[in-house]
Amino acid sequence: MNAPVRDLLGTKGCDVETVFQDVSVLDAVRKMEDKGIGCLLVTSKTGKVLGLISERDCVWKVVITEKSPHKTLVKDVMTPSRKLLVISPEKTVEECMAIMTSGRLRHLPVMEGDQLAGIISIGDVVKFMLGDQQLTISQLEKYIGGSV
């Protein structure tokens, strides 16, 4: 599959949920739960991407270390932008899958230059790839059956 990540974003949408770095981890987790998502991009008041906070960050850096989610701030547990792996919309979905698999990442921001284009999850990638495979199978069945 050589479809670009841009196509995946076109299918799933480009909306990204964000949180400010001075918000408590508890409030961030509540927002994730409310939206049914596993991470939030951390942005400045001007919209600059500062990092990402995930469910994993909250469990490993707050719960396991017995910190208070009420008092711990997002900036204290987020993955900062300098350590954040990102992908461009022109990369293929297969390249995205390889990056996510090798880096053991569940979420990958999509950046077009210094502008946020969206965020994709490993579930988004798998769903997109399965849909593409199903389309290919259907087309092959039609071809073999002579209805093309």
Phi and psi in degrees as GROMACS dihedral restraints (atoms count N, CA, C in turn):
[ dihedral_restraints ]
;  ai    aj    ak    al  type     phi  dphi    fc
    3     4     5     6     1  -110.8    20    10
    4     5     6     7     1    19.5    20    10
    6     7     8     9     1   -66.3    20    10
    7     8     9    10     1   138.6    20    10
    9    10    11    12     1   -75.9    20    10
   10    11    12    13     1   156.1    20    10
   12    13    14    15     1   -56.7    20    10
   13    14    15    16     1   -29.8    20    10
   15    16    17    18     1   -55.3    20    10
   16    17    18    19     1   -38.8    20    10
   18    19    20    21     1   -66.2    20    10
   19    20    21    22     1   -40.7    20    10
   21    22    23    24     1   -60.9    20    10
   22    23    24    25     1   -45.4    20    10
   24    25    26    27     1   -62.7    20    10
   25    26    27    28     1   -35.0    20    10
   27    28    29    30     1   -63.7    20    10
   28    29    30    31     1   -31.4    20    10
   30    31    32    33     1   -79.5    20    10
   31    32    33    34     1   -46.4    20    10
   33    34    35    36     1   -89.9    20    10
   34    35    36    37     1   -23.5    20    10
   36    37    38    39     1   103.4    20    10
   37    38    39    40     1   163.1    20    10
   39    40    41    42     1  -109.4    20    10
   40    41    42    43     1     3.9    20    10
   42    43    44    45     1   -65.2    20    10
   43    44    45    46     1   136.7    20    10
   45    46    47    48     1  -129.8    20    10
   46    47    48    49     1   129.3    20    10
   48    49    50    51     1   -84.4    20    10
   49    50    51    52     1   136.3    20    10
   51    52    53    54     1  -127.1    20    10
   52    53    54    55     1   167.8    20    10
   54    55    56    57     1  -148.8    20    10
   55    56    57    58     1   152.2    20    10
   57    58    59    60     1   -86.3    20    10
   58    59    60    61     1   153.7    20    10
   60    61    62    63     1   -69.5    20    10
   61    62    63    64     1   -19.7    20    10
   63    64    65    66     1   -94.7    20    10
   64    65    66    67     1    13.7    20    10
   66    67    68    69     1   -87.5    20    10
   67    68    69    70     1   149.4    20    10
   69    70    71    72     1   -69.7    20    10
   70    71    72    73     1   152.5    20    10
   72    73    74    75     1   -59.8    20    10
   73    74    75    76     1   -37.4    20    10
   75    76    77    78     1   -59.0    20    10
   76    77    78    79     1   -45.4    20    10
   78    79    80    81     1   -64.8    20    10
   79    80    81    82     1   -37.3    20    10
   81    82    83    84     1   -64.6    20    10
   82    83    84    85     1   -43.8    20    10
   84    85    86    87     1   -64.8    20    10
   85    86    87    88     1   -40.2    20    10
   87    88    89    90     1   -60.1    20    10
   88    89    90    91     1   -39.8    20    10
   90    91    92    93     1   -67.1    20    10
   91    92    93    94     1   -41.7    20    10
   93    94    95    96     1   -60.2    20    10
   94    95    96    97     1   -45.0    20    10
   96    97    98    99     1   -64.2    20    10
   97    98    99   100     1   -43.1    20    10
   99   100   101   102     1   -61.9    20    10
  100   101   102   103     1   -38.0    20    10
  102   103   104   105     1   -90.3    20    10
  103   104   105   106     1   -10.6    20    10
  105   106   107   108     1    68.7    20    10
  106   107   108   109     1    39.5    20    10
  108   109   110   111     1  -126.7    20    10
  109   110   111   112     1   166.8    20    10
  111   112   113   114     1  -106.9    20    10
  112   113   114   115     1    -0.3    20    10
  114   115   116   117     1  -160.2    20    10
  115   116   117   118     1   163.9    20    10
  117   118   119   120     1  -133.8    20    10
  118   119   120   121     1   140.9    20    10
  120   121   122   123     1   -80.0    20    10
  121   122   123   124     1   138.5    20    10
  123   124   125   126     1   -96.0    20    10
  124   125   126   127     1   123.7    20    10
  126   127   128   129     1  -126.9    20    10
  127   128   129   130     1   159.2    20    10
  129   130   131   132     1   -81.6    20    10
  130   131   132   133     1   173.6    20    10
  132   133   134   135     1   -62.6    20    10
  133   134   135   136     1   -22.7    20    10
  135   136   137   138     1   -90.7    20    10
  136   137   138   139     1    -2.0    20    10
  138   139   140   141     1    95.7    20    10
  139   140   141   142     1     1.8    20    10
  141   142   143   144     1   -69.9    20    10
  142   143   144   145     1   135.4    20    10
  144   145   146   147     1   -74.3    20    10
  145   146   147   148     1   120.8    20    10
  147   148   149   150     1  -103.3    20    10
  148   149   150   151     1   -21.0    20    10
  150   151   152   153     1   166.8    20    10
  151   152   153   154     1  -161.9    20    10
  153   154   155   156     1  -144.6    20    10
  154   155   156   157     1   139.2    20    10
  156   157   158   159     1  -120.9    20    10
  157   158   159   160     1   130.7    20    10
  159   160   161   162     1  -120.6    20    10
  160   161   162   163     1   169.1    20    10
  162   163   164   165     1   -56.6    20    10
  163   164   165   166     1   -40.3    20    10
  165   166   167   168     1   -60.0    20    10
  166   167   168   169     1   -44.3    20    10
  168   169   170   171     1   -57.3    20    10
  169   170   171   172     1   -43.6    20    10
  171   172   173   174     1   -65.8    20    10
  172   173   174   175     1   -39.7    20    10
  174   175   176   177     1   -73.3    20    10
  175   176   177   178     1   -50.2    20    10
  177   178   179   180     1   -72.4    20    10
  178   179   180   181     1   -35.0    20    10
  180   181   182   183     1  -103.2    20    10
  181   182   183   184     1    -8.5    20    10
  183   184   185   186     1  -122.0    20    10
  184   185   186   187     1   -60.6    20    10
  186   187   188   189     1   -63.8    20    10
  187   188   189   190     1   -51.9    20    10
  189   190   191   192     1   -65.4    20    10
  190   191   192   193     1   -33.2    20    10
  192   193   194   195     1   -88.2    20    10
  193   194   195   196     1     3.6    20    10
  195   196   197   198     1    58.0    20    10
  196   197   198   199     1    36.7    20    10
  198   199   200   201     1   -83.3    20    10
  199   200   201   202     1   158.8    20    10
  201   202   203   204     1   -82.5    20    10
  202   203   204   205     1   120.7    20    10
  204   205   206   207     1   -67.2    20    10
  205   206   207   208     1   -19.4    20    10
  207   208   209   210     1   -72.1    20    10
  208   209   210   211     1   -37.4    20    10
  210   211   212   213     1   -99.5    20    10
  211   212   213   214     1   -23.6    20    10
  213   214   215   216     1   -77.5    20    10
  214   215   216   217     1   132.8    20    10
  216   217   218   219     1   -94.5    20    10
  217   218   219   220     1   154.0    20    10
  219   220   221   222     1   -53.0    20    10
  220   221   222   223     1   -43.3    20    10
  222   223   224   225     1   -60.6    20    10
  223   224   225   226     1   -21.2    20    10
  225   226   227   228     1   -82.6    20    10
  226   227   228   229     1   -15.1    20    10
  228   229   230   231     1  -129.1    20    10
  229   230   231   232     1    -7.4    20    10
  231   232   233   234     1   -69.6    20    10
  232   233   234   235     1   160.4    20    10
  234   235   236   237     1   -85.1    20    10
  235   236   237   238     1   116.5    20    10
  237   238   239   240     1   -69.7    20    10
  238   239   240   241     1   155.0    20    10
  240   241   242   243     1   -57.0    20    10
  241   242   243   244     1   -31.8    20    10
  243   244   245   246     1   -66.2    20    10
  244   245   246   247     1   -20.9    20    10
  246   247   248   249     1  -104.3    20    10
  247   248   249   250     1    -1.6    20    10
  249   250   251   252     1   -82.2    20    10
  250   251   252   253     1   125.0    20    10
  252   253   254   255     1   -81.6    20    10
  253   254   255   256     1   136.8    20    10
  255   256   257   258     1  -131.8    20    10
  256   257   258   259     1   167.0    20    10
  258   259   260   261     1  -135.0    20    10
  259   260   261   262     1   150.8    20    10
  261   262   263   264     1   -91.4    20    10
  262   263   264   265     1   156.3    20    10
  264   265   266   267     1   -64.0    20    10
  265   266   267   268     1   -18.9    20    10
  267   268   269   270     1   -81.4    20    10
  268   269   270   271     1   -19.7    20    10
  270   271   272   273     1   -63.6    20    10
  271   272   273   274     1   155.1    20    10
  273   274   275   276     1   -81.7    20    10
  274   275   276   277     1   160.2    20    10
  276   277   278   279     1   -63.0    20    10
  277   278   279   280     1   -35.1    20    10
  279   280   281   282     1   -64.0    20    10
  280   281   282   283     1   -41.3    20    10
  282   283   284   285     1   -62.5    20    10
  283   284   285   286     1   -40.0    20    10
  285   286   287   288     1   -61.3    20    10
  286   287   288   289     1   -45.7    20    10
  288   289   290   291     1   -60.1    20    10
  289   290   291   292     1   -41.6    20    10
  291   292   293   294     1   -64.3    20    10
  292   293   294   295     1   -43.2    20    10
  294   295   296   297     1   -63.0    20    10
  295   296   297   298     1   -45.1    20    10
  297   298   299   300     1   -67.2    20    10
  298   299   300   301     1   -39.2    20    10
  300   301   302   303     1   -69.2    20    10
  301   302   303   304     1   -49.0    20    10
  303   304   305   306     1   -67.8    20    10
  304   305   306   307     1   -33.6    20    10
  306   307   308   309     1   -89.4    20    10
  307   308   309   310     1    -0.5    20    10
  309   310   311   312     1    52.4    20    10
  310   311   312   313     1    47.4    20    10
  312   313   314   315     1  -103.0    20    10
  313   314   315   316     1   142.6    20    10
  315   316   317   318     1  -101.9    20    10
  316   317   318   319     1   -19.3    20    10
  318   319   320   321     1  -138.3    20    10
  319   320   321   322     1   142.5    20    10
  321   322   323   324     1  -140.6    20    10
  322   323   324   325     1   113.9    20    10
  324   325   326   327     1   -66.6    20    10
  325   326   327   328     1   144.5    20    10
  327   328   329   330     1  -107.9    20    10
  328   329   330   331     1   118.9    20    10
  330   331   332   333     1  -117.6    20    10
  331   332   333   334     1   133.0    20    10
  333   334   335   336     1  -108.8    20    10
  334   335   336   337     1    97.4    20    10
  336   337   338   339     1    68.1    20    10
  337   338   339   340     1  -124.0    20    10
  339   340   341   342     1  -102.3    20    10
  340   341   342   343     1    12.4    20    10
  342   343   344   345     1  -103.9    20    10
  343   344   345   346     1   135.2    20    10
  345   346   347   348     1   -72.5    20    10
  346   347   348   349     1   124.3    20    10
  348   349   350   351     1  -102.3    20    10
  349   350   351   352     1   -17.5    20    10
  351   352   353   354     1   157.8    20    10
  352   353   354   355     1  -172.4    20    10
  354   355   356   357     1  -144.4    20    10
  355   356   357   358     1   142.0    20    10
  357   358   359   360     1  -125.9    20    10
  358   359   360   361     1   147.7    20    10
  360   361   362   363     1  -106.6    20    10
  361   362   363   364     1   164.6    20    10
  363   364   365   366     1   -60.8    20    10
  364   365   366   367     1   -33.7    20    10
  366   367   368   369     1   -64.3    20    10
  367   368   369   370     1   -39.5    20    10
  369   370   371   372     1   -60.6    20    10
  370   371   372   373     1   -42.8    20    10
  372   373   374   375     1   -64.8    20    10
  373   374   375   376     1   -48.0    20    10
  375   376   377   378     1   -62.2    20    10
  376   377   378   379     1   -45.9    20    10
  378   379   380   381     1   -59.6    20    10
  379   380   381   382     1   -44.1    20    10
  381   382   383   384     1   -64.5    20    10
  382   383   384   385     1   -44.1    20    10
  384   385   386   387     1   -66.0    20    10
  385   386   387   388     1   -39.4    20    10
  387   388   389   390     1   -65.8    20    10
  388   389   390   391     1   -39.7    20    10
  390   391   392   393     1   -62.4    20    10
  391   392   393   394     1   -41.7    20    10
  393   394   395   396     1   -65.9    20    10
  394   395   396   397     1   -40.7    20    10
  396   397   398   399     1   -65.3    20    10
  397   398   399   400     1   -38.7    20    10
  399   400   401   402     1   -65.3    20    10
  400   401   402   403     1   -38.8    20    10
  402   403   404   405     1   -63.0    20    10
  403   404   405   406     1   -43.9    20    10
  405   406   407   408     1   -62.1    20    10
  406   407   408   409     1   -44.5    20    10
  408   409   410   411     1   -60.9    20    10
  409   410   411   412     1   -44.9    20    10
  411   412   413   414     1   -61.6    20    10
  412   413   414   415     1   -43.7    20    10
  414   415   416   417     1   -64.7    20    10
  415   416   417   418     1   -39.9    20    10
  417   418   419   420     1   -65.5    20    10
  418   419   420   421     1   -40.2    20    10
  420   421   422   423     1   -62.3    20    10
  421   422   423   424     1   -40.9    20    10
  423   424   425   426     1   -65.5    20    10
  424   425   426   427     1   -40.8    20    10
  426   427   428   429     1   -64.0    20    10
  427   428   429   430     1   -47.0    20    10
  429   430   431   432     1   -65.3    20    10
  430   431   432   433     1   -38.4    20    10
  432   433   434   435     1   -76.3    20    10
  433   434   435   436     1    -7.1    20    10
  435   436   437   438     1    81.3    20    10
  436   437   438   439     1    17.2    20    10
  438   439   440   441     1   -98.6    20    10
  439   440   441   442     1    13.4    20    10
